[in-house]
Amino acid sequence: MFDAVPNDATGYVAAAYVFFFAIVLIYIAIIGAKLERIGRELTDLTDRLEATGETAPKGDKATGGEGVG
């Protein structure tokens, strides 16, 4: 009924799974690096804004203010 010996395609299937897993890991690493960079830039912008003594506009959605629209 079933062969106990795997056929020739088993190696290709395993290689496809390994390739797909590697691509997913690379994608996650790229997204993580982008999020880290954005976090650093946001911290830098916040520090510079606080250093100048300015505040964000009241209607700014990032601060949770009531904006128009």
Secondary structure, DSSP 8 states (H G I E B T S, - for coil): ---SS--TTHHHHHHHHHHHHHHHHHHHHHHHHHHHHHHHHHHHHHHHHHHHT----TT-GGGT-----
